[in-house]
Amino acid sequence: MKAGFINKIIRKIRIRKLELNGFLHFIVHQVFPKTNSKKKSAASSNRAMCDSSEKMKPEFRNIPREKCIGCGLCFAVCKFNAIKMTEDESGFMPGLIDIACTNCGMCSKVCPGINVQKYNGKLGDVSRYVVSHARDENVRYAASSGGTVRSILISLLEKKIVDKVIITRATDDPYHPETIITDSIADLYSDRLNSIYSPTSPLAALKNLDKNLKYAFVGLPCHIAGLKCSPGIKKNIFVSIGIFCSHTPSFAFVNTFLKQLSPDGEVRSLRYRGLGWPGKTKLIFADGKFETMHFPAMWHKYNYNKVFQQSRCRTCTYYSAEFADISIGDPWSLSGKDHAGSSLIFIRNKIGEDAVAAAAERITAAEVNGAELKSILKFHEHSAESKQKNV
């Protein structure tokens, strides 16, 4: 019992120390944004590419590793099963099985990493701007920012507008989030669905979709752009919901973060956000107990270090999921004292409009205009522009 108490104290000290470092890091980079621009990270990862009995290649002939986002779309469209999803310290990646490859070129044709899609303006076409949150206060508090996404998905299933939803969730292994295809509303109440700040490969799950079913898909801007690259798969997606994204941290980030918090490897699962807004990171340990830390402190500890960004993110032009039916993110410029959480929605077309309307019983939906809209656009256009300048 004494050992357990001491262990708990040590955990808390590590978490509070990392929180403090995160806040200091944020202040330094706000006041002196260039002081750390050339700093190298000594962090390394002990993660290796997954083993396979077949001969695998670290990159495709026409798709360099630094262009690959690990989305899994090439795996999903390959009719010859010549691709397997593997991983390295950056993230997920495809491996090519030479003996099965016919050089059809389909993987290159659909790759969102090399086939960059153009869109209008800095944020794409938007028909309406809405701030929303779940009416169910428990759902709202438990979610990353308002619970709007899961509320819309639940409504789409309840009203049989879609047959199944495709969404990525955390598992009991911090390094292996999983994408599920489900029609279970119970699945959508889990805190495992909250935002995941690590590599994911959701488009791999789209292999062999049932053409007789209608699906709702939730993904990052690059994943949504991938759907646009593959009309054959996109026609099975009835509603697409995109999540705003500045970049995705690599597995090296996850590895470094966990080792600093738990050198003995006690952390078994992560919930990056939830428990109000802007949220807390929940660390679940091997003994079943958990601790929480302030999410922004965790994020700012690593956010400015490009060593922890996936390579493709450094040249990505997508920010607000410009090709989705609905794009959803944090209403940072309007947050104020909203500690319960709300979502900013860009409704882009009639499909998106109908999906939001179908969830009217489960969400609030207040249209934004005037000075508030100007504030929103200023913040998010700046964020989008910072990514577009990379290219």
Contacts in CASP RR format, 6 or more apart in sequence:
PFRMAT RR
TARGET T0000
AUTHOR 0000-0000-0000
METHOD contacts of the structure
MODEL  1
MKAGFINKIIRKIRIRKLELNGFLHFIVHQVFPKTNSKKKSAASSNRAMC
DSSEKMKPEFRNIPREKCIGCGLCFAVCKFNAIKMTEDESGFMPGLIDIA
CTNCGMCSKVCPGINVQKYNGKLGDVSRYVVSHARDENVRYAASSGGTVR
SILISLLEKKIVDKVIITRATDDPYHPETIITDSIADLYSDRLNSIYSPT
SPLAALKNLDKNLKYAFVGLPCHIAGLKCSPGIKKNIFVSIGIFCSHTPS
FAFVNTFLKQLSPDGEVRSLRYRGLGWPGKTKLIFADGKFETMHFPAMWH
KYNYNKVFQQSRCRTCTYYSAEFADISIGDPWSLSGKDHAGSSLIFIRNK
IGEDAVAAAAERITAAEVNGAELKSILKFHEHSAESKQKNV
8 289 0 8 1.000
11 261 0 8 1.000
11 262 0 8 1.000
11 285 0 8 1.000
11 291 0 8 1.000
12 291 0 8 1.000
14 260 0 8 1.000
14 261 0 8 1.000
14 262 0 8 1.000
15 261 0 8 1.000
15 283 0 8 1.000
15 291 0 8 1.000
15 292 0 8 1.000
15 293 0 8 1.000
16 293 0 8 1.000
18 260 0 8 1.000
18 261 0 8 1.000
18 293 0 8 1.000
18 297 0 8 1.000
18 298 0 8 1.000
18 301 0 8 1.000
19 293 0 8 1.000
19 294 0 8 1.000
19 297 0 8 1.000
19 298 0 8 1.000
20 297 0 8 1.000
21 297 0 8 1.000
21 301 0 8 1.000
22 297 0 8 1.000
22 298 0 8 1.000
22 300 0 8 1.000
22 301 0 8 1.000
23 297 0 8 1.000
23 300 0 8 1.000
25 300 0 8 1.000
25 301 0 8 1.000
25 304 0 8 1.000
26 296 0 8 1.000
26 297 0 8 1.000
26 300 0 8 1.000
28 35 0 8 1.000
28 36 0 8 1.000
29 35 0 8 1.000
29 36 0 8 1.000
29 300 0 8 1.000
29 304 0 8 1.000
36 304 0 8 1.000
36 305 0 8 1.000
39 305 0 8 1.000
40 307 0 8 1.000
41 256 0 8 1.000
41 305 0 8 1.000
41 307 0 8 1.000
41 308 0 8 1.000
43 252 0 8 1.000
43 255 0 8 1.000
43 256 0 8 1.000
43 307 0 8 1.000
43 308 0 8 1.000
44 89 0 8 1.000
44 252 0 8 1.000
45 89 0 8 1.000
45 251 0 8 1.000
45 252 0 8 1.000
45 255 0 8 1.000
45 256 0 8 1.000
46 255 0 8 1.000
47 87 0 8 1.000
47 88 0 8 1.000
47 89 0 8 1.000
47 175 0 8 1.000
47 251 0 8 1.000
47 252 0 8 1.000
47 255 0 8 1.000
48 88 0 8 1.000
49 56 0 8 1.000
49 58 0 8 1.000
49 86 0 8 1.000
49 87 0 8 1.000
49 88 0 8 1.000
49 93 0 8 1.000
50 86 0 8 1.000
50 87 0 8 1.000
52 84 0 8 1.000
52 86 0 8 1.000
52 95 0 8 1.000
54 84 0 8 1.000
54 97 0 8 1.000
54 99 0 8 1.000
55 97 0 8 1.000
55 98 0 8 1.000
55 99 0 8 1.000
56 84 0 8 1.000
56 86 0 8 1.000
56 95 0 8 1.000
56 96 0 8 1.000
56 97 0 8 1.000
57 95 0 8 1.000
57 96 0 8 1.000
57 98 0 8 1.000
58 65 0 8 1.000
58 88 0 8 1.000
58 93 0 8 1.000
58 95 0 8 1.000
59 65 0 8 1.000
59 68 0 8 1.000
59 93 0 8 1.000
60 68 0 8 1.000
60 74 0 8 1.000
60 94 0 8 1.000
60 95 0 8 1.000
60 96 0 8 1.000
60 107 0 8 1.000
60 108 0 8 1.000
62 108 0 8 1.000
62 114 0 8 1.000
63 74 0 8 1.000
63 107 0 8 1.000
63 108 0 8 1.000
63 111 0 8 1.000
63 113 0 8 1.000
63 114 0 8 1.000
65 90 0 8 1.000
65 93 0 8 1.000
65 311 0 8 1.000
66 311 0 8 1.000
66 312 0 8 1.000
67 111 0 8 1.000
67 113 0 8 1.000
67 114 0 8 1.000
67 311 0 8 1.000
67 312 0 8 1.000
68 93 0 8 1.000
68 94 0 8 1.000
68 111 0 8 1.000
68 113 0 8 1.000
68 311 0 8 1.000
68 312 0 8 1.000
69 112 0 8 1.000
69 113 0 8 1.000
69 222 0 8 1.000
69 248 0 8 1.000
69 310 0 8 1.000
69 312 0 8 1.000
69 313 0 8 1.000
69 316 0 8 1.000
70 85 0 8 1.000
70 91 0 8 1.000
70 92 0 8 1.000
70 93 0 8 1.000
70 94 0 8 1.000
70 199 0 8 1.000
70 201 0 8 1.000
70 312 0 8 1.000
71 92 0 8 1.000
71 112 0 8 1.000
71 201 0 8 1.000
71 202 0 8 1.000
71 203 0 8 1.000
71 204 0 8 1.000
71 222 0 8 1.000
71 223 0 8 1.000
71 226 0 8 1.000
72 85 0 8 1.000
72 92 0 8 1.000
72 94 0 8 1.000
72 201 0 8 1.000
72 202 0 8 1.000
72 203 0 8 1.000
72 204 0 8 1.000
73 110 0 8 1.000
73 111 0 8 1.000
73 112 0 8 1.000
73 203 0 8 1.000
73 204 0 8 1.000
73 206 0 8 1.000
73 226 0 8 1.000
73 229 0 8 1.000
73 230 0 8 1.000
73 233 0 8 1.000
74 83 0 8 1.000
74 94 0 8 1.000
74 106 0 8 1.000
74 107 0 8 1.000
74 110 0 8 1.000
74 111 0 8 1.000
75 83 0 8 1.000
75 84 0 8 1.000
75 85 0 8 1.000
75 94 0 8 1.000
75 203 0 8 1.000
75 204 0 8 1.000
75 207 0 8 1.000
76 203 0 8 1.000
76 204 0 8 1.000
76 205 0 8 1.000
76 206 0 8 1.000
76 207 0 8 1.000
76 230 0 8 1.000
76 233 0 8 1.000
77 106 0 8 1.000
77 107 0 8 1.000
77 110 0 8 1.000
77 207 0 8 1.000
77 230 0 8 1.000
77 233 0 8 1.000
78 106 0 8 1.000
78 107 0 8 1.000
79 104 0 8 1.000
79 106 0 8 1.000
80 100 0 8 1.000
80 101 0 8 1.000
80 102 0 8 1.000
80 104 0 8 1.000
81 97 0 8 1.000
81 100 0 8 1.000
82 96 0 8 1.000
82 97 0 8 1.000
82 98 0 8 1.000
82 100 0 8 1.000
82 101 0 8 1.000
82 102 0 8 1.000
83 94 0 8 1.000
83 95 0 8 1.000
83 96 0 8 1.000
83 97 0 8 1.000
83 107 0 8 1.000
84 94 0 8 1.000
84 95 0 8 1.000
84 97 0 8 1.000
85 92 0 8 1.000
85 93 0 8 1.000
85 94 0 8 1.000
85 95 0 8 1.000
85 201 0 8 1.000
85 204 0 8 1.000
86 92 0 8 1.000
86 93 0 8 1.000
86 94 0 8 1.000
86 95 0 8 1.000
87 93 0 8 1.000
87 199 0 8 1.000
87 251 0 8 1.000
88 251 0 8 1.000
89 250 0 8 1.000
89 251 0 8 1.000
89 252 0 8 1.000
89 255 0 8 1.000
90 199 0 8 1.000
90 250 0 8 1.000
90 251 0 8 1.000
90 252 0 8 1.000
90 310 0 8 1.000
90 311 0 8 1.000
91 199 0 8 1.000
91 250 0 8 1.000
91 251 0 8 1.000
91 310 0 8 1.000
92 199 0 8 1.000
92 200 0 8 1.000
92 201 0 8 1.000
92 204 0 8 1.000
94 107 0 8 1.000
108 114 0 8 1.000
109 115 0 8 1.000
109 229 0 8 1.000
110 226 0 8 1.000
110 229 0 8 1.000
110 230 0 8 1.000
111 229 0 8 1.000
112 222 0 8 1.000
112 223 0 8 1.000
112 225 0 8 1.000
112 226 0 8 1.000
112 228 0 8 1.000
112 229 0 8 1.000
113 222 0 8 1.000
113 312 0 8 1.000
115 229 0 8 1.000
116 317 0 8 1.000
116 391 0 8 1.000
117 225 0 8 1.000
117 228 0 8 1.000
117 229 0 8 1.000
117 322 0 8 1.000
117 323 0 8 1.000
119 125 0 8 1.000
119 322 0 8 1.000
119 323 0 8 1.000
122 319 0 8 1.000
122 381 0 8 1.000
122 384 0 8 1.000
122 385 0 8 1.000
122 388 0 8 1.000
123 319 0 8 1.000
123 320 0 8 1.000
123 322 0 8 1.000
123 346 0 8 1.000
123 377 0 8 1.000
123 380 0 8 1.000
123 381 0 8 1.000
123 384 0 8 1.000
124 320 0 8 1.000
124 322 0 8 1.000
124 348 0 8 1.000
125 322 0 8 1.000
125 348 0 8 1.000
125 349 0 8 1.000
126 327 0 8 1.000
126 346 0 8 1.000
126 347 0 8 1.000
126 348 0 8 1.000
127 347 0 8 1.000
127 348 0 8 1.000
127 349 0 8 1.000
127 353 0 8 1.000
128 346 0 8 1.000
128 347 0 8 1.000
128 353 0 8 1.000
128 367 0 8 1.000
129 344 0 8 1.000
129 345 0 8 1.000
129 346 0 8 1.000
129 347 0 8 1.000
129 367 0 8 1.000
129 368 0 8 1.000
129 369 0 8 1.000
129 373 0 8 1.000
129 376 0 8 1.000
130 344 0 8 1.000
130 345 0 8 1.000
130 347 0 8 1.000
130 356 0 8 1.000
130 365 0 8 1.000
130 366 0 8 1.000
130 367 0 8 1.000
130 368 0 8 1.000
131 331 0 8 1.000
131 334 0 8 1.000
131 342 0 8 1.000
131 343 0 8 1.000
131 344 0 8 1.000
131 345 0 8 1.000
131 365 0 8 1.000
131 366 0 8 1.000
131 368 0 8 1.000
132 146 0 8 1.000
132 148 0 8 1.000
132 342 0 8 1.000
132 343 0 8 1.000
132 345 0 8 1.000
132 356 0 8 1.000
132 363 0 8 1.000
132 364 0 8 1.000
132 365 0 8 1.000
132 366 0 8 1.000
133 140 0 8 1.000
133 146 0 8 1.000
133 147 0 8 1.000
133 148 0 8 1.000
133 340 0 8 1.000
133 341 0 8 1.000
133 342 0 8 1.000
133 343 0 8 1.000
133 363 0 8 1.000
133 364 0 8 1.000
134 140 0 8 1.000
134 143 0 8 1.000
134 146 0 8 1.000
134 147 0 8 1.000
134 148 0 8 1.000
134 150 0 8 1.000
134 151 0 8 1.000
134 362 0 8 1.000
134 363 0 8 1.000
135 151 0 8 1.000
135 361 0 8 1.000
135 362 0 8 1.000
135 363 0 8 1.000
135 364 0 8 1.000
136 151 0 8 1.000
136 362 0 8 1.000
137 340 0 8 1.000
139 146 0 8 1.000
139 147 0 8 1.000
139 150 0 8 1.000
139 151 0 8 1.000
139 189 0 8 1.000
140 146 0 8 1.000
140 147 0 8 1.000
140 276 0 8 1.000
140 340 0 8 1.000
140 341 0 8 1.000
141 274 0 8 1.000
141 275 0 8 1.000
141 276 0 8 1.000
141 340 0 8 1.000
141 341 0 8 1.000
142 191 0 8 1.000
142 194 0 8 1.000
142 274 0 8 1.000
142 275 0 8 1.000
142 276 0 8 1.000
143 149 0 8 1.000
143 150 0 8 1.000
143 194 0 8 1.000
143 274 0 8 1.000
143 341 0 8 1.000
144 194 0 8 1.000
144 195 0 8 1.000
144 272 0 8 1.000
144 273 0 8 1.000
144 274 0 8 1.000
144 279 0 8 1.000
145 195 0 8 1.000
145 273 0 8 1.000
145 277 0 8 1.000
145 278 0 8 1.000
145 329 0 8 1.000
145 330 0 8 1.000
145 331 0 8 1.000
145 341 0 8 1.000
145 342 0 8 1.000
145 343 0 8 1.000
146 277 0 8 1.000
146 340 0 8 1.000
146 341 0 8 1.000
146 342 0 8 1.000
146 343 0 8 1.000
147 341 0 8 1.000
147 343 0 8 1.000
147 363 0 8 1.000
148 328 0 8 1.000
148 342 0 8 1.000
148 343 0 8 1.000
148 345 0 8 1.000
148 359 0 8 1.000
148 363 0 8 1.000
149 218 0 8 1.000
149 241 0 8 1.000
149 243 0 8 1.000
149 328 0 8 1.000
149 343 0 8 1.000
150 188 0 8 1.000
150 189 0 8 1.000
150 193 0 8 1.000
151 359 0 8 1.000
151 362 0 8 1.000
151 363 0 8 1.000
152 241 0 8 1.000
152 326 0 8 1.000
152 355 0 8 1.000
152 356 0 8 1.000
152 358 0 8 1.000
152 359 0 8 1.000
152 362 0 8 1.000
152 363 0 8 1.000
153 165 0 8 1.000
153 167 0 8 1.000
153 188 0 8 1.000
153 216 0 8 1.000
153 218 0 8 1.000
153 241 0 8 1.000
154 185 0 8 1.000
154 188 0 8 1.000
154 359 0 8 1.000
154 362 0 8 1.000
155 161 0 8 1.000
155 358 0 8 1.000
155 359 0 8 1.000
155 361 0 8 1.000
155 362 0 8 1.000
156 162 0 8 1.000
156 165 0 8 1.000
156 216 0 8 1.000
156 239 0 8 1.000
156 355 0 8 1.000
156 358 0 8 1.000
156 359 0 8 1.000
157 164 0 8 1.000
157 165 0 8 1.000
157 183 0 8 1.000
157 185 0 8 1.000
157 188 0 8 1.000
158 185 0 8 1.000
159 358 0 8 1.000
161 214 0 8 1.000
161 238 0 8 1.000
161 239 0 8 1.000
161 354 0 8 1.000
161 355 0 8 1.000
161 358 0 8 1.000
162 214 0 8 1.000
162 215 0 8 1.000
162 216 0 8 1.000
162 238 0 8 1.000
162 239 0 8 1.000
163 183 0 8 1.000
163 213 0 8 1.000
163 214 0 8 1.000
163 215 0 8 1.000
164 181 0 8 1.000
164 182 0 8 1.000
164 183 0 8 1.000
164 213 0 8 1.000
164 214 0 8 1.000
164 215 0 8 1.000
164 216 0 8 1.000
165 181 0 8 1.000
165 182 0 8 1.000
165 183 0 8 1.000
165 188 0 8 1.000
165 215 0 8 1.000
165 216 0 8 1.000
165 217 0 8 1.000
165 218 0 8 1.000
166 179 0 8 1.000
166 180 0 8 1.000
166 181 0 8 1.000
166 202 0 8 1.000
166 205 0 8 1.000
166 206 0 8 1.000
166 215 0 8 1.000
166 216 0 8 1.000
166 217 0 8 1.000
166 218 0 8 1.000
166 237 0 8 1.000
167 179 0 8 1.000
167 180 0 8 1.000
167 182 0 8 1.000
167 188 0 8 1.000
167 193 0 8 1.000
167 202 0 8 1.000
167 217 0 8 1.000
167 218 0 8 1.000
167 219 0 8 1.000
168 177 0 8 1.000
168 178 0 8 1.000
168 179 0 8 1.000
168 180 0 8 1.000
168 193 0 8 1.000
168 196 0 8 1.000
168 200 0 8 1.000
168 202 0 8 1.000
168 218 0 8 1.000
168 219 0 8 1.000
169 177 0 8 1.000
169 178 0 8 1.000
169 179 0 8 1.000
169 180 0 8 1.000
169 187 0 8 1.000
169 190 0 8 1.000
169 192 0 8 1.000
169 193 0 8 1.000
169 196 0 8 1.000
170 177 0 8 1.000
170 192 0 8 1.000
170 193 0 8 1.000
170 194 0 8 1.000
170 196 0 8 1.000
170 269 0 8 1.000
170 270 0 8 1.000
170 271 0 8 1.000
170 272 0 8 1.000
171 177 0 8 1.000
171 178 0 8 1.000
171 192 0 8 1.000
171 269 0 8 1.000
172 268 0 8 1.000
172 269 0 8 1.000
173 268 0 8 1.000
173 269 0 8 1.000
174 198 0 8 1.000
174 254 0 8 1.000
174 258 0 8 1.000
174 267 0 8 1.000
174 268 0 8 1.000
174 269 0 8 1.000
174 270 0 8 1.000
175 198 0 8 1.000
175 251 0 8 1.000
175 254 0 8 1.000
175 255 0 8 1.000
177 196 0 8 1.000
177 198 0 8 1.000
177 199 0 8 1.000
177 200 0 8 1.000
179 200 0 8 1.000
179 201 0 8 1.000
179 202 0 8 1.000
179 204 0 8 1.000
179 205 0 8 1.000
180 187 0 8 1.000
180 205 0 8 1.000
181 205 0 8 1.000
181 209 0 8 1.000
181 215 0 8 1.000
182 188 0 8 1.000
187 193 0 8 1.000
191 271 0 8 1.000
191 274 0 8 1.000
191 282 0 8 1.000
192 271 0 8 1.000
194 271 0 8 1.000
194 272 0 8 1.000
194 273 0 8 1.000
194 274 0 8 1.000
195 243 0 8 1.000
195 272 0 8 1.000
195 273 0 8 1.000
196 272 0 8 1.000
197 248 0 8 1.000
197 249 0 8 1.000
197 253 0 8 1.000
197 272 0 8 1.000
197 299 0 8 1.000
198 248 0 8 1.000
198 249 0 8 1.000
198 250 0 8 1.000
198 251 0 8 1.000
198 253 0 8 1.000
198 254 0 8 1.000
199 248 0 8 1.000
199 249 0 8 1.000
199 250 0 8 1.000
199 251 0 8 1.000
199 310 0 8 1.000
200 220 0 8 1.000
200 248 0 8 1.000
202 217 0 8 1.000
202 218 0 8 1.000
202 219 0 8 1.000
202 223 0 8 1.000
203 223 0 8 1.000
203 226 0 8 1.000
203 227 0 8 1.000
203 233 0 8 1.000
206 217 0 8 1.000
206 233 0 8 1.000
206 236 0 8 1.000
209 215 0 8 1.000
209 233 0 8 1.000
209 236 0 8 1.000
210 236 0 8 1.000
211 236 0 8 1.000
213 236 0 8 1.000
214 236 0 8 1.000
214 238 0 8 1.000
215 236 0 8 1.000
215 237 0 8 1.000
215 238 0 8 1.000
215 239 0 8 1.000
216 237 0 8 1.000
216 238 0 8 1.000
216 239 0 8 1.000
216 240 0 8 1.000
216 241 0 8 1.000
216 355 0 8 1.000
217 223 0 8 1.000
217 227 0 8 1.000
217 237 0 8 1.000
217 239 0 8 1.000
217 240 0 8 1.000
217 241 0 8 1.000
218 241 0 8 1.000
218 242 0 8 1.000
218 243 0 8 1.000
219 240 0 8 1.000
219 241 0 8 1.000
219 242 0 8 1.000
219 243 0 8 1.000
219 321 0 8 1.000
220 242 0 8 1.000
220 243 0 8 1.000
220 245 0 8 1.000
220 248 0 8 1.000
220 321 0 8 1.000
221 242 0 8 1.000
221 243 0 8 1.000
221 244 0 8 1.000
221 245 0 8 1.000
221 316 0 8 1.000
221 318 0 8 1.000
221 319 0 8 1.000
221 320 0 8 1.000
221 321 0 8 1.000
221 322 0 8 1.000
221 324 0 8 1.000
222 245 0 8 1.000
222 312 0 8 1.000
222 316 0 8 1.000
222 318 0 8 1.000
223 242 0 8 1.000
224 240 0 8 1.000
224 242 0 8 1.000
224 318 0 8 1.000
224 321 0 8 1.000
224 322 0 8 1.000
224 323 0 8 1.000
224 324 0 8 1.000
225 318 0 8 1.000
225 322 0 8 1.000
225 323 0 8 1.000
227 233 0 8 1.000
227 234 0 8 1.000
227 237 0 8 1.000
227 240 0 8 1.000
227 323 0 8 1.000
228 234 0 8 1.000
228 323 0 8 1.000
238 351 0 8 1.000
239 325 0 8 1.000
239 326 0 8 1.000
239 351 0 8 1.000
239 352 0 8 1.000
239 355 0 8 1.000
240 323 0 8 1.000
240 324 0 8 1.000
240 325 0 8 1.000
240 326 0 8 1.000
241 321 0 8 1.000
241 324 0 8 1.000
241 325 0 8 1.000
241 326 0 8 1.000
241 327 0 8 1.000
241 328 0 8 1.000
241 355 0 8 1.000
242 321 0 8 1.000
242 324 0 8 1.000
242 326 0 8 1.000
242 327 0 8 1.000
242 328 0 8 1.000
243 321 0 8 1.000
243 327 0 8 1.000
243 328 0 8 1.000
243 329 0 8 1.000
244 319 0 8 1.000
244 320 0 8 1.000
244 321 0 8 1.000
244 327 0 8 1.000
244 328 0 8 1.000
244 329 0 8 1.000
244 330 0 8 1.000
244 344 0 8 1.000
244 380 0 8 1.000
244 383 0 8 1.000
245 318 0 8 1.000
245 319 0 8 1.000
245 321 0 8 1.000
246 319 0 8 1.000
246 383 0 8 1.000
246 386 0 8 1.000
246 387 0 8 1.000
247 309 0 8 1.000
247 310 0 8 1.000
247 313 0 8 1.000
247 314 0 8 1.000
247 316 0 8 1.000
247 387 0 8 1.000
248 309 0 8 1.000
248 310 0 8 1.000
248 313 0 8 1.000
249 302 0 8 1.000
249 308 0 8 1.000
249 309 0 8 1.000
249 310 0 8 1.000
250 308 0 8 1.000
250 309 0 8 1.000
250 310 0 8 1.000
252 307 0 8 1.000
252 308 0 8 1.000
253 302 0 8 1.000
253 308 0 8 1.000
254 270 0 8 1.000
256 302 0 8 1.000
256 308 0 8 1.000
257 298 0 8 1.000
257 301 0 8 1.000
257 302 0 8 1.000
258 265 0 8 1.000
258 267 0 8 1.000
258 270 0 8 1.000
259 265 0 8 1.000
261 267 0 8 1.000
261 283 0 8 1.000
262 283 0 8 1.000
262 285 0 8 1.000
265 286 0 8 1.000
266 285 0 8 1.000
266 286 0 8 1.000
266 287 0 8 1.000
267 283 0 8 1.000
267 284 0 8 1.000
267 285 0 8 1.000
267 286 0 8 1.000
268 284 0 8 1.000
268 285 0 8 1.000
268 286 0 8 1.000
268 288 0 8 1.000
269 283 0 8 1.000
269 284 0 8 1.000
270 281 0 8 1.000
270 282 0 8 1.000
270 283 0 8 1.000
270 284 0 8 1.000
271 281 0 8 1.000
271 282 0 8 1.000
271 284 0 8 1.000
272 281 0 8 1.000
272 295 0 8 1.000
272 298 0 8 1.000
273 279 0 8 1.000
273 280 0 8 1.000
273 281 0 8 1.000
273 295 0 8 1.000
274 280 0 8 1.000
274 282 0 8 1.000
274 295 0 8 1.000
275 282 0 8 1.000
275 292 0 8 1.000
276 339 0 8 1.000
276 340 0 8 1.000
276 341 0 8 1.000
277 330 0 8 1.000
277 335 0 8 1.000
277 338 0 8 1.000
277 339 0 8 1.000
277 340 0 8 1.000
277 341 0 8 1.000
277 342 0 8 1.000
278 295 0 8 1.000
278 296 0 8 1.000
278 330 0 8 1.000
278 335 0 8 1.000
279 294 0 8 1.000
279 295 0 8 1.000
279 296 0 8 1.000
280 292 0 8 1.000
280 293 0 8 1.000
280 294 0 8 1.000
280 295 0 8 1.000
281 292 0 8 1.000
281 293 0 8 1.000
281 294 0 8 1.000
281 295 0 8 1.000
281 298 0 8 1.000
282 290 0 8 1.000
282 291 0 8 1.000
282 292 0 8 1.000
283 290 0 8 1.000
283 291 0 8 1.000
283 292 0 8 1.000
283 293 0 8 1.000
284 290 0 8 1.000
285 291 0 8 1.000
302 308 0 8 1.000
306 314 0 8 1.000
314 390 0 8 1.000
315 390 0 8 1.000
315 391 0 8 1.000
316 387 0 8 1.000
316 390 0 8 1.000
316 391 0 8 1.000
317 387 0 8 1.000
317 388 0 8 1.000
317 390 0 8 1.000
317 391 0 8 1.000
318 387 0 8 1.000
319 380 0 8 1.000
319 383 0 8 1.000
319 384 0 8 1.000
319 387 0 8 1.000
319 388 0 8 1.000
320 327 0 8 1.000
320 346 0 8 1.000
320 380 0 8 1.000
320 384 0 8 1.000
321 327 0 8 1.000
321 328 0 8 1.000
321 346 0 8 1.000
324 348 0 8 1.000
325 348 0 8 1.000
325 349 0 8 1.000
325 351 0 8 1.000
325 352 0 8 1.000
325 355 0 8 1.000
326 345 0 8 1.000
326 346 0 8 1.000
326 347 0 8 1.000
326 348 0 8 1.000
326 352 0 8 1.000
326 355 0 8 1.000
326 356 0 8 1.000
327 345 0 8 1.000
327 346 0 8 1.000
327 348 0 8 1.000
328 343 0 8 1.000
328 344 0 8 1.000
328 345 0 8 1.000
328 346 0 8 1.000
329 343 0 8 1.000
329 344 0 8 1.000
329 345 0 8 1.000
330 343 0 8 1.000
330 344 0 8 1.000
331 338 0 8 1.000
331 342 0 8 1.000
331 343 0 8 1.000
331 344 0 8 1.000
331 376 0 8 1.000
332 379 0 8 1.000
333 375 0 8 1.000
333 376 0 8 1.000
333 378 0 8 1.000
333 379 0 8 1.000
333 380 0 8 1.000
334 342 0 8 1.000
334 344 0 8 1.000
334 368 0 8 1.000
334 372 0 8 1.000
334 375 0 8 1.000
334 376 0 8 1.000
335 342 0 8 1.000
344 368 0 8 1.000
344 376 0 8 1.000
344 380 0 8 1.000
345 356 0 8 1.000
345 365 0 8 1.000
347 353 0 8 1.000
347 356 0 8 1.000
356 363 0 8 1.000
356 365 0 8 1.000
368 376 0 8 1.000
END
